[in-house]
Amino acid sequence: MPEGPIIHAARKDIAQLPTASGVLTRLAAERVVQAGTDVISLFRKSGIAENILSEPDARVSVRSQIEFLQLAAETLGDDLLGFHLARDSDLREAGPIFHVMASSETLGDAFDRASRYCSIINEGVQLHRGQSAFTIEFEYVGIRRLLDRHQIEFWMTAGLRLSRLFTGRELIPLYVGFLHQHEGDVAEMERYFGCALDFGAAKDCISFEAQEARLPLIFADPYLNKFLVDYYEDAISGRQVRRQSLRTRVENAITPRLPQGTMTINNIASDLGMSVRTLSRRLADEGQTFSTILEELRSDMANRYLQNSSLSISQIAWLLGYSEVSSFAHAFQRWTGNSPTSVRKQMGDGSFSERASPSKLGINH
């Protein structure tokens, strides 16, 4: 029987989701199994096929991986799961990308390789090297950045650990920034990084002294490196470039601008390299408007921030780009029918089970 249009569209949407090699899912699953917990139930809750452990080539959607990591962290009671996995695991499990980086001539070359080939490991994360300083920036592609915490903490920690391993030096970053807020004690992470960590930063990035990009690698092997580069060039030439929705691009552009209150359509259009008219037209083609995307994103983030008891209501208002707490309170009342204070109290006693969003409250795209 042929598929109906709705089922066909759903299958097409799933096929277009960014995927990952699943190495991070497997590492976290090993922790869950070692703890004597039923990992299969966590796979099912996050939409991951059970064959992820038995078939090393099986891939997972990036969104499912992010959800599984959160469930695993909650199950294990490990608020720093991503950090711990990157610090303690054998990073050779990432596959050939470990060796193509290790065999490069310099540390800068290693991250140039990682930037070019990272989509094979995770299509939802793109690395960029800054030009003026030795800075590695992480950009989320085709996935909402606000969903994640443990995955980005893994990749940032892994980047530092590999830098130290490949150079044989205890490198200390100049700066480490994460877009997300972090509830709980991060002293363990800061001791490992050797510097203060900036949560709620404008972007996800790690910076080193500029000259450290020229540090030679102790495992440098030009013959192996050429072989692996050729391997990866063949691999990426055969991969289909996935096109992310404009809505996701807009959300990810809005997120770092919220605390500064600069999330205007003019600024976002400029960030995306298009005019306001073009942005509005292309959003309309997807059945979206800029104001609704902003409203829904704020609502989703508000509910996430309210779960972080270390953030006051006034801090949440500022993080969402409101100059006055009263403006945030009025918007939240419009979204949920409740005040932020009452919803936080309900979250504390477990009576607030479903996150409110404008779409659930009858605000259409």
Disulfide bonds with the S-S distance in Angstrom:
none
